[in-house]
Amino acid sequence: MTTKAERKSKGVYGKWDEEAMRHAIGAVRDGTMGIKKAAEQFHVPKTTLLRRLKKKNKIALGSCKMLGRSTDLPEEIENQLAKHIEDMEARFYGLTLMDLQKLAFQIAEANNISTRFNKEKKIAGYDWVKGFLKRHPEISLRSPEATSLARASGFNKPQIAKFFELIHDIYEKNNLTAARIYNMDESGINVVQKLSKVLAKKGKHQVGSITSQERG
């Protein structure tokens, strides 16, 4: 009495070749047809096709840099986004978490990237934001210091050089010594709008954000 395996080896199960199997695997993986139809079309056993597909999926996963959920946006685009965050903060226009979520969605839409972002709200999910910050530990959420537009626009090399020239002339004209110079802090009513936390480079000593005016 022959076994089931022996009967299969003598029947159609032993008549398929590797080339047909490769075509069947390719058809299933690119979505052209399902497993059952591919097995019939290329005359290969369905169970063997399924086993080969599982094996290839495991190999593909093993070659990935990261396991788990997809990052949605490609690594290169994420790196550019991280650089953009640092550039915007350096210009006193740091991005909030909501800004990041909206920008990520817009980038995906503009580049026709398939993601799991919320199409109704047109933002990336908070889980993606957490993953993004984990993949880019150099960026963190910071509380910025209010910086008026006048101060930001006036903080440049020519203006600073002019300031030190003027103060040098005053010291010389009034014969001021270090013992006669005192540091005083401004005080007054705070009319500055409350600022949201922004994304900035971790470890940066001071983070600013543009406001209409400053305290004092």
C-alpha positions as CSV (number, residue, x, y, z in Angstrom):
1,M,0.0,0.0,0.0
2,T,1.5,3.4,-1.1
3,T,1.5,6.5,1.1
4,K,-0.1,9.8,0.2
5,A,3.4,11.3,-0.4
6,E,4.3,8.5,-2.7
7,R,1.1,8.9,-4.7
8,K,1.7,12.6,-5.0
9,S,5.3,12.1,-6.2
10,K,3.9,9.8,-9.0
11,G,1.2,12.3,-10.0
12,V,1.1,15.9,-11.2
13,Y,2.9,17.0,-8.0
14,G,6.2,15.7,-9.3
15,K,5.9,17.2,-12.8
16,W,6.3,21.0,-12.0
17,D,9.7,22.7,-12.6
18,E,11.4,25.6,-10.8
19,E,10.9,28.0,-13.7
20,A,7.1,27.6,-13.4
21,M,7.3,28.0,-9.6
22,R,9.2,31.3,-10.0
23,H,6.6,32.6,-12.4
24,A,3.8,31.6,-10.0
25,I,5.6,33.3,-7.0
26,G,6.1,36.4,-9.0
27,A,2.4,36.5,-10.1
28,V,1.2,36.2,-6.5
29,R,3.7,38.7,-5.1
30,D,2.9,41.5,-7.7
31,G,-0.8,41.0,-7.1
32,T,-1.6,39.7,-10.6
33,M,-3.4,36.6,-9.3
34,G,-4.1,34.7,-6.1
35,I,-2.4,31.6,-4.9
36,K,-5.0,29.2,-6.1
37,K,-5.2,30.7,-9.6
38,A,-1.4,30.9,-9.9
39,A,-1.1,27.2,-8.9
40,E,-3.5,26.2,-11.6
41,Q,-2.1,28.6,-14.2
42,F,1.5,27.5,-13.9
43,H,0.7,23.8,-12.9
44,V,2.4,23.9,-9.6
45,P,1.1,22.4,-6.3
46,K,-0.7,25.0,-4.2
47,T,0.8,23.8,-0.9
48,T,4.4,24.1,-2.2
49,L,3.6,27.5,-3.7
50,L,2.3,28.7,-0.3
51,R,5.4,27.3,1.5
52,R,7.8,29.0,-1.0
53,L,5.9,32.3,-0.6
54,K,6.2,32.1,3.2
55,K,9.9,31.3,3.0
56,K,10.6,34.3,0.7
57,N,8.7,36.6,3.0
58,K,10.8,35.5,6.0
59,I,14.0,36.1,4.0
60,A,12.8,39.5,3.0
61,L,12.0,40.4,6.6
62,G,15.4,39.2,7.7
63,S,17.1,41.5,5.3
64,C,15.3,44.6,6.5
65,K,17.1,47.1,8.7
66,M,14.0,47.4,11.0
67,L,11.3,44.9,11.9
68,G,7.8,45.8,12.9
69,R,5.6,48.5,11.5
70,S,6.5,50.4,8.3
71,T,7.8,53.9,8.7
72,D,5.4,55.0,6.0
73,L,7.8,57.7,4.6
74,P,11.1,56.5,3.0
75,E,14.2,56.9,5.1
76,E,15.7,59.5,2.7
77,I,12.5,61.7,2.9
78,E,12.5,61.4,6.7
79,N,16.1,62.5,6.9
80,Q,15.2,65.6,4.8
81,L,12.2,66.3,7.0
82,A,14.5,66.1,10.1
83,K,16.9,68.6,8.5
84,H,14.0,70.9,7.6
85,I,12.8,70.8,11.3
86,E,16.3,72.0,12.4
87,D,16.5,74.7,9.7
88,M,13.1,76.1,10.6
89,E,13.9,76.2,14.4
90,A,17.2,78.0,13.6
91,R,15.1,80.7,11.8
92,F,12.8,81.0,14.9
93,Y,9.9,79.3,13.2
94,G,10.0,75.9,14.9
95,L,7.4,73.3,13.9
96,T,4.9,72.0,16.5
97,L,3.8,68.4,16.6
98,M,0.7,69.3,14.6
99,D,2.8,71.1,12.0
100,L,4.9,67.9,11.7
101,Q,1.8,65.7,11.3
102,K,0.4,68.0,8.6
103,L,3.7,68.3,6.7
104,A,4.3,64.6,6.7
105,F,0.8,64.0,5.2
106,Q,1.4,66.7,2.5
107,I,4.8,65.2,1.6
108,A,3.2,61.7,1.2
109,E,0.4,63.1,-0.9
110,A,2.7,65.1,-3.1
111,N,5.0,62.1,-3.8
112,N,2.2,59.6,-4.2
113,I,3.4,57.5,-1.2
114,S,0.9,55.0,0.2
115,T,0.6,55.5,3.9
116,R,-1.7,54.8,6.8
117,F,-2.1,58.5,7.5
118,N,-5.5,60.0,8.4
119,K,-7.0,61.1,5.0
120,E,-10.0,62.6,6.6
121,K,-8.0,64.9,8.9
122,K,-5.1,65.1,6.5
123,I,-2.5,64.5,9.1
124,A,0.0,61.7,10.1
125,G,-1.0,59.7,13.1
126,Y,0.6,60.2,16.5
127,D,2.0,56.7,16.4
128,W,4.0,57.8,13.4
129,V,5.2,60.9,15.2
130,K,6.5,58.8,18.1
131,G,8.3,56.5,15.7
132,F,9.8,59.5,13.9
133,L,11.2,61.0,17.1
134,K,12.5,57.6,18.1
135,R,14.3,57.2,14.7
136,H,15.7,60.7,15.0
137,P,16.8,61.0,18.7
138,E,18.6,64.3,17.9
139,I,15.2,66.0,17.8
140,S,13.1,66.7,20.8
141,L,10.1,68.8,21.9
142,R,11.3,72.1,23.5
143,S,9.7,75.1,25.1
144,P,10.8,78.1,23.1
145,E,11.6,81.6,24.4
146,A,9.6,84.5,22.9
147,T,11.7,86.4,20.4
148,S,10.3,89.5,18.7
149,L,10.5,89.9,15.0
150,A,12.5,93.2,15.5
151,R,15.1,91.4,17.6
152,A,15.4,88.5,15.2
153,S,15.8,90.7,12.1
154,G,18.2,93.0,13.9
155,F,20.4,90.2,15.1
156,N,23.0,90.2,12.3
157,K,26.8,90.9,12.0
158,P,26.5,94.5,10.8
159,Q,24.1,95.5,13.5
160,I,26.1,93.8,16.3
161,A,29.3,95.5,15.0
162,K,27.5,98.8,15.0
163,F,26.3,98.3,18.6
164,F,29.8,97.6,19.9
165,E,31.2,100.6,18.1
166,L,28.6,102.8,19.7
167,I,29.1,101.4,23.2
168,H,32.8,101.7,22.8
169,D,32.4,105.4,22.0
170,I,30.2,105.9,25.0
171,Y,32.8,104.3,27.3
172,E,35.5,106.4,25.9
173,K,33.5,109.7,26.0
174,N,32.4,109.3,29.6
175,N,35.5,107.5,30.8
176,L,33.5,104.6,32.1
177,T,35.3,101.8,33.9
178,A,34.0,98.3,34.7
179,A,33.2,99.3,38.3
180,R,30.6,101.8,37.0
181,I,28.8,99.4,34.6
182,Y,25.8,97.5,35.9
183,N,23.6,94.9,34.3
184,M,19.8,95.6,34.7
185,D,16.9,93.3,33.6
186,E,13.8,94.7,31.9
187,S,10.4,94.4,33.7
188,G,6.9,95.2,32.8
189,I,3.6,93.7,31.7
190,N,3.7,90.5,29.7
191,V,1.7,91.0,26.5
192,V,3.3,88.1,24.6
193,Q,1.0,85.3,23.3
194,K,1.6,81.9,24.9
195,L,3.9,79.7,22.8
196,S,3.5,76.1,21.9
197,K,6.3,73.6,22.3
198,V,8.3,73.2,19.1
199,L,10.6,70.6,17.7
200,A,14.3,71.5,18.0
201,K,17.7,69.9,18.1
202,K,18.4,68.1,21.4
203,G,21.0,69.7,23.6
204,K,20.7,73.2,22.0
205,H,21.2,75.8,24.7
206,Q,18.5,78.2,23.6
207,V,15.4,77.8,21.5
208,G,13.5,80.9,20.2
209,S,10.2,81.4,18.5
210,I,9.0,84.6,16.7
211,T,6.4,86.7,18.4
212,S,4.9,90.2,17.7
213,Q,6.8,91.6,20.7
214,E,8.6,90.5,23.8
215,R,8.0,90.7,27.5
216,G,9.2,94.0,29.1
